[in-house]
């Protein structure tokens, strides 16, 4: 884990009036020595000046000399002596009643305690300074105190309090036009977002800070800005750019003889060596950094460096040494109360015992780590809290694996469930509270299963050893499956073809974050690529013979890998409830070909859920009043609205668009222009009009809105007046889109107008869906690619399914790829006919229609029947 250097306000205070020529000379000589970084010589001169001014009773000059001696000791890394002189200066100022000097002394005393990890004492002194500053009303001084307090909260793990302090400081700096101070506040906010795992946001704040530093700051400030930008690039996996910024920072820090900063640079360079497998070089840099931190008494920094040494030994498979150094790091962090560091150290100690196959001991440490992660997670809110959880997912994954290897399947199942459920809460927190998302445990859940159902849960799909767990009313089993053999077997035959095809596909974006800032193993790995390619083959309308052969081979290989070990547990059970993970959320399991040559859909009734907690939540929803049968939207108008926009051409423009979109979504403003800029064009769907009219003939008394009446303002008005709750089924025969790069834009698209009707842009996005008030048994999204979403390695798809389930739906159908009008109409009307005439459940009717299509000479290919998957109640 990197340690960013944080910008702080360093004040050098010289005497305002010089009462003795001799003292004046000594003070000037001391100041000159300081400018040349000759700190010991400067101390000698300041001591002589202080002695003379004390004799003459010139208290303000005497205090300044004492204070500057403290600053010199601080530069020499002697915090204890610095503290002694700061307090001595403070006592002189308090006797004289010099408020402005008292504030400065209090802040610098707080600095020493903060660097030593004594946060309570640091807060004590900073708070005294803030109170005096607020009383005086000087915003510059208030801003300084807020910054210092924020830095303590940041190191202490109280991120919400830190953000409050930094934001207020920035507001004051902006009001008074203090550019250099604005840069510091921007930099500190960037650091906060960095530890929260929001690296793009951090980079934005760091870059703004550096721009101001270069115009208005000192060389020290510039070095800080360069270092932090380097750290952000490192976290984003852009090592070459990181090295460039680190190198520039090192050059400045060496010129300034700033030991602590040099240690930070050594550490950061060491991390790059480590990531590239140069272990000896990495150890050398980390040990040098740790020696400097120990010399300076900087506990937090030293813990970071010791932990990093431990991770290098882990990379070298010297796990006892890894545990030794990570334990030293934990002892330092624990003594200083640095929670973020404690969680990191505990995870790494747990990993060491895991590799030594001491799984019970490993799980003990990992549970302690997760307890702290949970404390830190709750200090954030919204997408920040979600991203922080994603950045710490390695601890949950490792704990799940430790339980599996220790044959504690119940705890493994429940740990995987914990991370999934919490992630859904983070995504849809405006409608869900953590206390309502409590999973009752596997034993309780198994009692609710009938003897024809098996629950299959996948976990750690972004790792080489994928976990699969299966629960029935009688058994609970789980194990790890190494995917390397399967992947290499497919790659031997199709690697080149897959690679050539992948560049042409609309990408499935995998966003992985780990605690050390590296992208997770899920990103662009071969398993993800194979599943993506397989989905591409399944979505072909008229596949070539070569593609059919590829599909058949990969399908059988995937079935063998994912299900052959499960067959004895599944037995004769027909119903499978699958909890996918990672890229498996994009895989239509129904298409996998079993050893007997049949698709899984022909033998099993398959449904999906994001988590068992979601299933339990749906199961508790009481049946309500008798409802109207169906509300349908179809034949929406799309081609009326077309706007010229500059297209997004690069990552920088996309990042800028993201900021605009998040602001618009949060404020409930129009996002229409963003879809055009992303190149999302929407044609009219004439077949959807026929689809909803055909459904009306099957289900009398249906309410159907078509054309311009199929608009967003209508469904929101129905939600507001309560009439949306009156319908058992809500059917959207409309466009549905998912934007992996900006999941907040994923939406059901209703009619679009040149003038936005009722103040609505026509895109019913995820947040707006989750806010609807409905009580539908079934939501049918017979649209295009509504099942897709953005992946956060290990937590599942963040898509439209969650939004509708949170809004009150008990089940829904989504599609995994673009569907054909004619076949979709036949599929959907047939499904409703099965429900109405044979009393089937909606999920059962979907399976029945898939089997009908498979038998059909016209619609037998997976393209026609496989995109429709069912999420929700069994």
C-alpha positions in Angstrom: 0.0 0.0 0.0 1.3 3.4 -0.9 1.7 6.2 1.5 0.8 9.6 -0.1 2.5 12.7 1.2 -0.1 15.2 2.2 0.3 18.9 1.8 0.3 20.9 5.1 0.9 24.5 5.9 4.5 25.0 7.1 4.9 28.4 8.7 8.3 29.9 9.5 7.9 32.8 11.8 10.6 35.3 12.4 10.6 38.2 14.9 8.6 41.1 13.8 10.8 43.7 15.6 14.4 43.2 16.6 15.3 44.9 19.9 19.0 43.9 20.1 21.5 44.3 17.3 23.4 41.3 18.6 20.2 39.2 18.8 19.2 40.5 15.4 22.5 39.3 13.9 22.2 35.8 15.5 18.6 35.5 14.3 19.5 36.5 10.8 22.4 34.1 10.7 20.1 31.4 11.9 17.6 32.2 9.2 20.3 32.1 6.5 21.5 28.7 7.7 18.0 27.4 7.6 17.6 28.5 4.0 20.8 26.6 3.2 19.4 23.5 5.0 22.1 23.7 7.7 19.7 23.0 10.5 22.2 22.3 13.3 24.0 25.5 12.6 20.7 27.3 12.5 19.9 25.9 16.0 23.1 27.3 17.4 22.3 30.8 16.2 18.6 30.7 17.2 19.7 29.5 20.7 22.0 32.6 21.1 19.2 34.9 19.9 16.7 33.3 22.3 19.1 33.7 25.2 19.7 37.4 24.6 16.0 38.2 24.1 15.0 36.3 27.2 17.5 38.4 29.3 16.0 41.6 27.8 12.5 40.4 28.4 11.4 40.7 24.7 8.8 37.9 24.9 7.6 37.9 21.3 11.1 37.7 19.8 12.2 35.2 22.5 9.1 33.0 21.7 9.9 33.2 17.9 13.5 32.0 18.5 12.4 29.1 20.6 9.8 28.2 18.1 12.3 28.3 15.2 14.6 26.0 17.2 11.7 23.6 17.3 11.2 23.8 13.5 14.9 23.0 13.0 14.6 19.9 15.2 11.6 18.9 13.2 13.6 19.1 10.0 16.2 17.0 11.6 13.6 14.4 12.4 13.8 14.9 16.2 10.2 15.2 17.1 10.7 15.0 20.8 13.1 18.1 20.8 10.8 19.9 18.4 7.9 19.3 20.8 9.9 20.6 23.8 10.7 23.9 22.1 7.2 24.3 20.7 5.7 23.9 24.2 8.3 26.3 25.6 7.4 28.9 23.0 3.7 28.3 23.8 4.2 28.9 27.5 5.9 32.3 26.8 3.1 33.3 24.4 0.4 32.3 26.9 2.0 34.4 29.6 2.1 37.3 27.2 -1.4 36.7 26.0 -0.3 36.7 22.3 -3.2 34.9 20.7 -1.8 34.8 17.1 1.4 33.2 18.3 -0.5 30.8 20.6 -2.5 29.5 17.6 0.7 28.8 15.6 2.3 27.0 18.5 -0.8 24.8 19.1 -0.9 23.8 15.5 2.8 22.8 15.4 2.5 20.8 18.6 -0.5 19.1 17.1 1.6 18.3 14.0 4.2 16.4 16.1 1.5 14.4 17.8 -0.1 13.6 14.5 3.1 12.4 12.9 3.7 10.2 16.0 0.3 8.7 15.6 -1.0 10.2 18.9 -4.2 11.4 17.4 -6.2 12.2 20.5 -3.4 14.6 21.7 -3.2 16.1 18.2 -6.9 16.7 18.1 -6.7 18.3 21.5 -4.2 20.9 20.4 -5.7 21.5 16.9 -9.1 22.0 18.5 -7.8 24.7 20.9 -6.3 26.5 17.9 -9.5 26.3 15.9 -11.5 27.7 18.8 -9.2 30.7 19.1 -9.2 31.2 15.3 -13.0 31.1 15.1 -13.1 33.7 17.9 -10.8 36.0 16.0 -12.6 35.5 12.7 -9.5 35.2 10.5 -10.5 32.7 7.8 -6.9 31.9 6.8 -6.2 30.7 10.3 -9.5 28.8 10.6 -8.7 27.1 7.3 -5.2 26.0 8.7 -6.8 24.5 11.8 -9.5 22.7 9.8 -6.8 21.3 7.5 -4.8 19.9 10.4 -7.9 18.4 12.1 -8.9 16.9 8.8 -5.5 15.3 8.4 -5.8 13.6 11.8 -9.3 12.3 10.9 -7.9 11.0 7.6 -5.1 9.1 9.3 -7.4 7.9 12.1 -10.0 6.5 9.6 -12.8 9.0 10.3 -13.2 9.8 6.6 -16.5 11.5 6.8 -15.2 14.0 9.4 -12.1 14.5 7.3 -14.1 15.5 4.3 -16.1 18.0 6.3 -13.0 19.7 7.5 -11.3 19.8 4.1 -14.4 21.0 2.3 -14.9 23.8 4.7 -11.3 24.7 4.4 -11.5 24.8 0.6 -14.6 27.0 0.8 -12.8 29.5 3.0 -9.6 29.5 0.8 -11.7 30.1 -2.3 -13.6 33.0 -0.8 -10.4 34.8 0.1 -8.7 33.9 -3.2 -5.8 32.2 -1.5 -4.5 30.1 -4.4 -1.7 28.2 -2.6 -4.0 27.3 0.3 -6.7 26.2 -2.2 -4.1 23.9 -3.7 -3.5 22.3 -0.3 -7.2 21.8 0.3 -7.7 20.3 -3.1 -4.7 18.0 -2.5 -6.0 16.8 0.8 -9.5 16.1 -0.6 -7.7 14.1 -3.4 -6.0 12.1 -0.7 -9.3 11.3 0.9 -10.8 10.0 -2.3 -7.6 8.0 -2.9 -8.0 6.0 0.3 -11.7 5.6 -0.4 -10.7 3.9 -3.7 -11.9 6.6 -6.0 -8.7 7.0 -8.0 -10.1 9.0 -10.9 -11.6 11.5 -8.5 -8.4 11.6 -6.6 -6.4 12.3 -9.7 -8.7 15.1 -10.7 -8.2 16.9 -7.3 -4.4 16.2 -7.3 -4.1 17.7 -10.8 -6.0 20.8 -9.9 -3.7 21.2 -6.8 -0.5 20.8 -8.8 -1.6 23.5 -11.3 -2.0 25.9 -8.5 1.2 24.8 -6.7 3.2 25.4 -9.9 2.0 29.0 -10.1 1.7 30.0 -6.4 3.4 27.3 -4.3 6.9 26.4 -3.1 9.2 23.6 -4.4 8.0 21.5 -1.5 4.4 21.9 -2.6 5.2 21.0 -6.1 7.1 17.8 -5.0 4.0 16.9 -2.9 1.7 17.4 -5.9 4.0 15.4 -8.2 4.2 12.5 -5.7 0.4 12.3 -5.3 -0.3 12.3 -9.0 2.2 9.6 -9.3 0.4 7.6 -6.6 -3.0 8.0 -8.3 -1.5 6.8 -11.6 0.0 3.9 -9.8 -3.4 3.0 -8.3 -4.9 3.2 -11.8 -2.3 0.7 -13.1 -0.5 3.3 -15.2 3.0 2.6 -13.9 5.0 4.4 -16.6 3.2 7.7 -15.9 3.6 7.1 -12.2 7.4 6.6 -12.5 7.7 9.9 -14.4 5.9 11.9 -11.6 7.8 10.1 -8.8 11.1 10.8 -10.4 10.4 14.5 -10.7 9.3 14.6 -7.0 12.5 12.7 -5.9 14.7 15.3 -7.6 13.1 18.1 -5.8 13.0 16.4 -2.4 16.7 15.6 -2.6 17.5 19.2 -3.4 15.5 20.2 -0.3 17.0 17.4 1.9 13.5 16.4 3.0 14.0 12.9 4.6 10.4 12.0 5.2 9.6 12.8 1.6 12.5 10.9 0.3 11.4 7.8 2.3 8.0 8.1 0.7 9.5 8.3 -2.8 11.7 5.3 -2.0 8.7 3.3 -0.9 6.7 4.3 -4.0 9.5 3.3 -6.4 9.9 0.1 -4.4 6.3 -0.7 -5.1 6.7 -0.4 -8.8 9.7 -2.8 -8.6 7.6 -5.2 -6.6 4.7 -5.1 -9.0 7.1 -6.0 -11.8 8.6 -8.9 -10.0 11.9 -7.3 -9.1 11.8 -8.5 -5.5 15.4 -7.7 -4.4 15.2 -4.1 -5.6 11.9 -3.7 -3.9 13.2 -5.0 -0.6 16.1 -2.6 -0.8 13.9 0.4 -1.4 11.4 -0.6 1.3 14.1 -1.2 3.9 15.7 2.1 3.3 12.3 3.9 3.6 11.6 2.0 6.9 15.0 3.0 8.3 14.3 6.7 7.6 10.8 6.5 9.1 12.2 4.8 12.2 14.9 7.5 12.5 12.2 10.2 12.2 9.8 8.5 14.6 7.0 8.5 12.0 5.0 5.5 13.1 2.3 5.5 10.4 4.9 5.6 7.7 7.1 3.0 9.3 4.1 0.6 9.5 3.4 1.1 5.8 7.0 0.3 4.9 7.2 -2.7 7.2 4.0 -4.1 5.7 5.4 -3.6 2.2 8.5 -5.6 3.2 6.1 -8.3 4.3 4.3 -8.4 1.0 7.6 -8.8 -0.9 8.5 -11.8 1.2 5.0 -13.2 0.5 5.7 -12.7 -3.2 8.8 -14.8 -2.7 6.8 -17.4 -0.9 8.7 -16.8 2.3 5.5 -16.7 4.3 7.0 -16.8 7.8 9.0 -13.7 7.1 6.0 -12.1 5.6 4.0 -12.7 8.7 6.8 -11.4 10.9 7.0 -8.0 9.1 3.2 -7.6 8.7 2.9 -8.3 12.4 5.4 -5.6 13.2 3.4 -3.3 11.0 0.2 -4.2 12.9 1.7 -3.6 16.3 2.8 -0.1 15.2 -0.6 0.7 13.7 -2.5 -0.7 16.6 -0.4 1.4 19.1 -1.2 4.5 17.0 -4.8 3.6 16.4 -4.4 3.7 12.6 -7.5 1.6 11.6 -6.9 1.6 7.9 -3.4 0.2 8.5 -4.6 -2.3 11.0 -7.1 -3.7 8.5 -4.4 -3.9 5.8 -1.9 -5.6 8.1 -4.5 -8.1 9.4 -5.5 -9.1 5.8 -1.8 -9.7 4.9 -1.1 -11.7 8.1 -4.2 -13.7 7.3 -2.9 -14.2 3.8 0.4 -15.5 5.1 -1.3 -18.1 7.3 -3.5 -19.0 4.4 -0.5 -19.8 2.2 1.0 -21.9 5.1 -2.3 -23.9 5.0 -3.2 -22.8 8.5 -6.7 -21.9 7.5 -8.3 -21.6 10.9 -5.6 -19.1 12.0 -5.9 -17.3 8.7 -9.7 -16.9 9.1 -9.3 -15.4 12.6 -7.1 -12.6 11.2 -9.3 -12.0 8.2 -12.4 -11.7 10.3 -10.7 -9.1 12.4 -9.7 -7.2 9.3 -13.3 -7.3 7.9 -14.6 -6.0 11.2 -12.4 -2.9 10.8 -13.2 -2.6 7.1 -16.9 -2.4 8.1 -16.2 0.4 10.6 -14.4 2.4 8.0 -17.0 1.7 5.3 -19.7 3.3 7.3 -17.8 6.6 7.5 -18.6 7.1 3.8 -21.8 7.3 1.8 -23.2 6.6 -1.6 -20.9 5.6 -4.4 -17.9 6.4 -2.3 -18.9 3.8 0.2 -19.6 1.3 -2.6 -16.2 1.8 -4.1 -14.5 1.5 -0.7 -16.1 -1.9 -0.2 -15.0 -2.9 -3.7 -11.5 -1.8 -3.0 -11.4 -4.1 0.1 -13.1 -7.1 -1.5 -9.8 -9.2 -1.4 -10.3 -9.8 2.4 -13.8 -11.2 1.9 -12.6 -13.4 -1.0 -9.7 -14.7 0.9 -11.8 -15.5 4.0 -14.3 -17.3 1.8 -11.5 -19.4 0.4 -10.0 -20.1 3.8 -13.4 -21.4 5.0 -13.7 -23.6 1.9 -10.3 -25.1 2.5 -11.0 -25.6 6.2 -14.3 -27.4 5.1 -16.4 -24.8 6.8 -18.9 -24.5 4.0 -21.6 -22.8 6.0 -19.3 -19.9 6.9 -17.9 -19.7 3.3 -21.5 -19.4 2.0 -22.4 -16.8 4.5 -19.2 -14.7 3.9 -19.8 -14.6 0.2 -23.4 -13.7 0.9 -22.3 -10.9 3.3 -20.2 -9.1 0.6 -23.0 -9.4 -2.0 -25.7 -8.2 0.2 -23.7 -5.2 1.5 -22.8 -4.3 -2.0 -26.4 -4.2 -3.1 -27.2 -2.0 -0.1 -24.5 0.4 -1.2 -25.8 0.5 -4.7 -29.4 1.0 -3.7 -29.0 2.6 -0.3 -31.7 5.2 -0.8 -34.4 2.5 -0.6 -32.6 -0.1 1.6 -31.2 0.0 5.1 -28.6 -2.3 6.4 -30.8 -3.5 9.2 -33.4 -4.7 6.7 -30.7 -6.7 4.9 -29.9 -9.3 7.5 -29.4 -12.8 6.2 -30.8 -15.5 8.5 -28.0 -18.0 7.9 -27.6 -21.0 5.6 -29.3 -23.5 7.9 -32.4 -21.4 8.1 -32.4 -20.8 4.3 -31.9 -24.5 3.5 -35.1 -25.3 5.5 -37.0 -23.1 3.0 -35.9 -25.3 0.1 -38.1 -28.0 -1.4 -36.6 -31.3 -2.4 -36.6 -30.4 -6.1 -34.3 -27.3 -5.8 -30.6 -26.7 -5.6 -29.0 -23.4 -4.9 -25.6 -22.9 -6.7 -23.4 -20.0 -5.7 -20.2 -19.0 -7.5 -17.5 -16.8 -5.8 -14.0 -15.5 -6.5 -14.6 -15.8 -10.2 -11.9 -13.2 -10.8 -9.3 -15.5 -9.3 -7.7 -18.7 -10.7 -9.4 -20.8 -8.1 -13.2 -20.3 -8.6 -15.4 -21.3 -5.7 -18.7 -23.1 -6.2 -21.1 -23.9 -3.4 -24.3 -25.9 -3.6 -27.1 -26.1 -1.1 -30.1 -28.4 -1.1 -32.6 -29.3 1.6 -30.3 -32.2 2.5 -26.7 -31.1 1.8 -24.3 -28.2 1.8 -21.1 -28.6 -0.2 -18.4 -26.4 -1.6 -15.0 -26.5 -3.2 -12.5 -24.7 -5.4 -12.0 -25.3 -9.1 -8.8 -24.3 -10.8 -9.7 -22.9 -14.2 -6.2 -23.0 -15.8 -6.7 -26.4 -17.5 -10.0 -25.5 -19.0 -8.8 -22.1 -20.1 -5.6 -23.4 -21.7 -7.6 -26.1 -23.5 -9.9 -23.5 -25.1 -7.1 -21.1 -25.9 -5.1 -23.8 -27.7 -8.0 -24.0 -30.2 -9.4 -20.5 -30.3 -7.0 -18.0 -28.7 -6.3 -16.2 -32.0 -9.9 -16.1 -33.1 -11.1 -14.9 -29.7 -8.5 -12.1 -29.6 -9.5 -11.0 -33.1 -13.2 -11.0 -32.3 -12.9 -9.3 -28.9 -11.8 -6.0 -30.3 -14.9 -5.8 -32.4 -17.3 -6.5 -29.5 -19.2 -4.0 -27.4 -17.1 -4.5 -24.2 -18.1 -6.0 -21.0 -16.3 -3.7 -18.6 -14.7 -5.3 -15.6 -13.8 -2.8 -12.9 -11.6 -4.4 -10.2 -10.1 -2.7 -7.3 -7.9 -4.2 -4.6 -6.6 -2.9 -1.4 -3.2 -2.2 -2.8 -4.6 -0.2 -5.6 -3.9 -2.7 -8.3 -6.5 -3.7 -10.8 -7.9 -7.1 -9.8 -7.0 -10.2 -11.7 -10.4 -10.1 -13.4 -9.4 -7.4 -15.8 -8.9 -8.7 -19.3 -8.0 -12.2 -18.1 -8.5 -15.2 -20.4 -11.5 -16.6 -18.5 -13.4 -13.3 -18.9 -12.5 -13.2 -22.5 -13.7 -16.7 -23.1 -17.1 -16.0 -21.5 -17.4 -12.8 -23.5 -16.6 -14.6 -26.7 -19.1 -17.4 -25.9 -21.8 -14.9 -25.3 -21.0 -13.4 -28.6 -21.3 -16.7 -30.4 -24.7 -17.4 -28.7 -26.0 -14.0 -29.8 -25.5 -14.8 -33.5 -28.7 -14.8 -35.6 -27.2 -17.0 -38.4 -24.0 -18.6 -37.1 -21.5 -20.1 -39.5 -20.6 -23.7 -39.3 -17.2 -22.7 -37.8 -19.0 -20.5 -35.2 -21.4 -23.4 -34.4 -18.5 -25.7 -33.9 -16.7 -23.2 -31.6 -19.9 -22.7 -29.6 -20.4 -26.4 -29.2 -16.9 -27.0 -28.0 -16.7 -24.0 -25.6 -20.2 -24.7 -24.2 -19.3 -28.3 -23.3 -16.0 -27.2 -21.8 -17.8 -24.6 -19.6 -20.4 -27.1 -18.5 -17.7 -29.7 -17.6 -15.8 -27.1 -15.6 -18.7 -25.5 -13.8 -21.1 -28.4 -13.3 -19.5 -31.8 -13.6 -18.4 -31.8 -10.0 -21.9 -30.7 -9.0 -23.9 -33.4 -10.7 -23.9 -35.8 -7.7 -25.3 -33.1 -5.5 -27.9 -31.9 -7.9 -29.1 -35.4 -8.4 -32.6 -35.5 -10.0 -33.5 -31.9 -9.0 -35.0 -29.9 -11.8 -34.9 -26.4 -10.3 -31.6 -24.6 -10.1 -31.2 -21.2 -8.4 -27.9 -19.7 -9.6 -26.0 -16.9 -7.9 -23.5 -15.8 -10.5 -20.4 -13.9 -9.7 -18.2 -11.6 -11.8 -18.3 -12.3 -15.6 -20.6 -15.3 -15.0 -23.4 -12.8 -14.6 -23.3 -12.4 -18.4 -23.3 -16.2 -19.1 -26.7 -17.7 -20.0 -26.2 -21.0 -18.2 -29.3 -22.5 -20.0 -27.2 -22.7 -23.2 -24.5 -24.9 -21.7 -24.4 -28.3 -23.4 -24.5 -31.3 -21.1 -22.7 -34.7 -21.8 -26.0 -36.1 -23.3 -26.0 -33.3 -25.9 -28.9 -31.4 -24.5 -28.9 -27.8 -23.4 -29.2 -27.3 -19.6 -32.5 -25.5 -20.3 -34.0 -28.8 -21.5 -33.3 -30.6 -18.2 -33.3 -27.8 -15.6 -35.6 -24.9 -14.7 -33.0 -22.1 -14.1 -33.5 -18.8 -12.3 -31.0 -16.3 -10.9 -30.6 -14.1 -7.9 -28.0 -11.5 -6.9 -27.9 -12.9 -3.4 -29.8 -15.1 -1.0 -30.5 -12.0 1.0 -32.4 -10.6 -1.9 -34.3 -13.8 -2.2 -35.1 -13.8 1.5 -36.2 -10.1 1.3 -38.6 -10.9 -1.6 -39.9 -13.9 0.2 -41.0 -11.7 3.2 -43.1 -9.5 0.9 -46.6 -10.1 1.8 -49.2 -10.8 -0.8 -51.4 -7.8 -1.3 -54.8 -6.9 -2.6 -56.1 -8.3 -5.9 -54.4 -6.4 -8.7 -55.1 -5.5 -12.2 -53.5 -8.0 -14.5 -51.0 -6.1 -16.6 -49.6 -2.6 -17.5 -47.6 -2.5 -20.7 -45.6 0.1 -22.5 -44.7 -0.4 -26.2 -44.2 1.2 -29.6 -42.4 4.2 -28.0 -41.3 7.0 -30.2 -37.5 7.4 -30.6 -36.5 8.9 -33.9 -38.3 12.2 -33.2 -35.4 13.3 -30.9 -32.0 13.7 -32.5 -29.5 16.2 -31.2 -26.0 17.1 -32.6 -23.3 16.5 -30.0 -19.6 16.2 -30.0 -18.8 12.5 -29.6 -16.6 11.1 -26.8 -13.3 10.3 -28.3 -10.9 9.6 -25.4 -10.8 8.7 -21.7 -10.3 12.3 -20.6 -13.5 13.3 -22.3 -15.3 10.3 -20.8 -14.1 11.2 -17.3 -15.4 14.7 -17.8 -18.8 13.4 -19.0 -18.9 11.1 -15.9 -18.7 14.1 -13.6 -21.5 15.8 -15.4 -23.7 12.8 -15.4 -23.2 12.0 -11.7 -24.1 15.6 -10.9 -27.2 15.5 -13.2 -28.4 12.1 -11.8 -28.0 13.3 -8.2 -29.9 16.5 -9.0 -32.6 14.8 -11.0 -31.6 16.7 -14.1 -31.8 15.7 -17.8 -29.1 13.3 -19.0 -30.3 13.0 -22.6 -27.3 14.6 -24.2 -24.9 12.1 -22.6 -26.4 9.2 -24.6 -25.8 11.0 -27.9 -22.2 11.8 -26.9 -21.6 8.2 -26.2 -22.9 7.2 -29.6 -26.0 5.5 -28.4 -28.6 5.7 -31.2 -32.1 4.5 -30.8 -34.3 3.4 -33.7 -38.1 2.9 -33.5 -39.1 -0.6 -32.6 -42.3 -1.3 -34.7 -42.5 -4.8 -33.5 -43.0 -3.7 -29.9 -46.4 -2.2 -30.8 -47.5 -5.5 -32.2 -46.1 -7.2 -29.1 -48.1 -5.3 -26.6 -51.3 -5.4 -28.7 -50.9 -9.2 -28.9 -50.4 -9.4 -25.1 -53.6 -7.4 -24.7 -55.6 -10.0 -26.6 -54.2 -12.7 -24.3 -54.7 -10.8 -21.0 -58.0 -8.9 -21.1 -58.4 -5.7 -19.1 -54.7 -4.9 -19.6 -53.7 -1.3 -19.5 -51.5 -0.5 -22.5 -49.7 2.8 -23.4 -48.2 3.1 -26.8 -46.5 5.7 -29.0 -46.2 9.1 -27.4 -48.2 7.9 -24.4 -45.5 5.5 -23.4 -43.6 8.2 -21.7 -41.5 8.6 -18.5 -43.6 11.3 -16.9 -46.6 8.9 -17.0 -45.0 6.1 -15.1 -43.6 8.5 -12.5 -47.0 10.1 -12.0 -48.5 6.6 -11.5 -45.9 5.8 -8.9 -46.6 9.1 -7.1 -50.4 8.6 -7.0 -50.1 5.0 -6.0 -51.7 3.5 -9.1 -48.5 1.7 -10.1 -49.0 -0.6 -7.2 -52.3 -1.8 -8.7 -50.6 -4.0 -11.3 -49.5 -7.6 -11.0 -47.3 -7.4 -14.2 -45.5 -4.4 -15.8 -44.2 -5.1 -19.3 -41.7 -2.8 -21.0 -41.5 -3.5 -24.8 -39.0 -0.7 -25.2 -35.4 -0.1 -25.6 -33.3 -0.9 -22.6 -29.7 0.1 -22.4 -26.7 -0.4 -20.2 -23.7 1.8 -20.1 -20.9 -0.2 -18.5 -18.6 2.9 -18.3 -21.3 4.9 -16.5 -23.7 2.5 -14.9 -25.8 5.3 -13.5 -27.0 5.9 -17.2 -28.4 2.4 -17.5 -32.0 2.9 -18.3 -35.3 1.7 -19.7 -36.0 4.1 -22.6 -39.5 5.4 -23.0 -40.7 7.9 -25.7 -38.3 10.7 -26.5 -39.5 14.2 -27.5 -37.6 17.2 -28.8 -39.1 19.1 -25.9 -38.8 17.0 -22.8 -42.3 16.1 -21.7 -43.2 16.9 -18.1 -39.6 17.8 -17.4 -38.5 14.2 -18.1 -35.7 13.2 -20.5 -37.3 9.8 -21.4 -34.6 7.7 -19.8 -35.9 5.9 -16.7 -32.5 5.3 -15.1 -31.4 3.0 -12.3 -31.8 5.6 -9.6 -35.3 6.6 -10.9 -36.4 3.0 -11.1 -35.3 2.2 -7.6 -37.4 5.2 -6.4 -40.6 3.9 -8.0 -43.4 2.6 -5.7 -44.6 -0.7 -7.2 -45.8 -4.1 -5.9 -45.5 -6.2 -9.1 -45.1 -10.0 -9.1 -43.3 -9.7 -12.4 -41.5 -7.0 -14.4 -40.8 -8.0 -18.0 -38.1 -6.1 -19.8 -38.3 -7.4 -23.3 -35.7 -5.0 -24.5 -32.1 -5.0 -25.6 -29.2 -5.9 -23.3 -31.1 -5.0 -20.1 -29.3 -7.7 -18.1 -25.8 -6.2 -18.6 -24.2 -3.9 -16.1 -20.9 -2.8 -14.7 -18.9 -5.5 -12.8 -17.1 -4.8 -9.6 -14.9 -7.8 -9.3 -16.7 -10.3 -7.0 -19.8 -8.3 -6.2 -22.0 -9.0 -9.2 -23.7 -7.0 -11.8 -24.7 -3.5 -11.0 -27.6 -3.2 -13.4 -31.3 -2.7 -13.8 -32.3 -5.9 -12.1 -31.4 -4.6 -8.7 -33.3 -1.4 -9.3 -36.6 -3.1 -10.0 -36.3 -5.6 -7.2 -35.6 -2.7 -4.7 -38.6 -0.8 -6.1 -40.9 -3.7 -5.1 -40.8 -6.3 -7.9 -40.7 -9.9 -6.9 -39.3 -11.1 -10.1 -38.3 -9.9 -13.5 -37.1 -11.0 -16.9 -34.1 -9.3 -18.5 -32.3 -9.8 -21.8 -28.6 -10.4 -22.3 -28.3 -9.3 -25.9 -30.2 -7.5 -28.7 -33.4 -9.4 -29.4 -35.4 -9.8 -32.6 -38.9 -8.3 -32.8 -40.8 -11.2 -34.3 -39.3 -14.0 -32.2 -39.6 -11.8 -29.1 -43.3 -11.2 -29.7 -43.9 -15.0 -30.1 -41.8 -15.8 -27.0 -43.5 -13.2 -24.8 -47.1 -13.9 -25.8 -46.5 -17.6 -25.5 -45.1 -17.1 -22.0 -48.2 -15.1 -20.9 -50.4 -17.8 -22.4 -48.7 -20.5 -20.3 -49.3 -18.4 -17.2 -52.9 -17.6 -18.0 -54.0 -21.0 -19.4 -51.9 -23.4 -17.5 -51.4 -21.6 -14.2 -47.6 -21.6 -14.5 -45.4 -19.2 -12.6 -43.7 -16.5 -14.8 -40.3 -18.2 -14.2 -41.8 -21.6 -15.1 -43.5 -20.2 -18.2 -40.2 -18.7 -19.4 -38.5 -22.1 -19.1 -41.5 -23.7 -21.0 -41.1 -21.2 -23.8 -37.4 -21.8 -24.1 -38.1 -25.6 -24.5 -40.7 -24.8 -27.1 -38.2 -22.7 -29.1 -35.5 -25.3 -28.8 -37.8 -27.8 -30.5 -38.6 -25.3 -33.3 -36.9 -25.5 -36.6 -37.1 -21.7 -37.0 -36.2 -20.5 -33.5 -34.0 -23.3 -32.2 -30.8 -21.4 -32.1 -29.8 -19.8 -28.7 -30.0 -16.4 -30.2 -33.8 -16.5 -30.1 -34.5 -18.0 -26.6 -31.3 -17.7 -24.5 -31.1 -14.0 -23.9 -34.1 -14.0 -21.6 -33.2 -14.8 -18.0 -35.2 -14.6 -14.8 -34.2 -12.9 -11.6 -36.2 -13.0 -8.4 -38.5 -15.4 -6.5 -38.3 -19.0 -7.4 
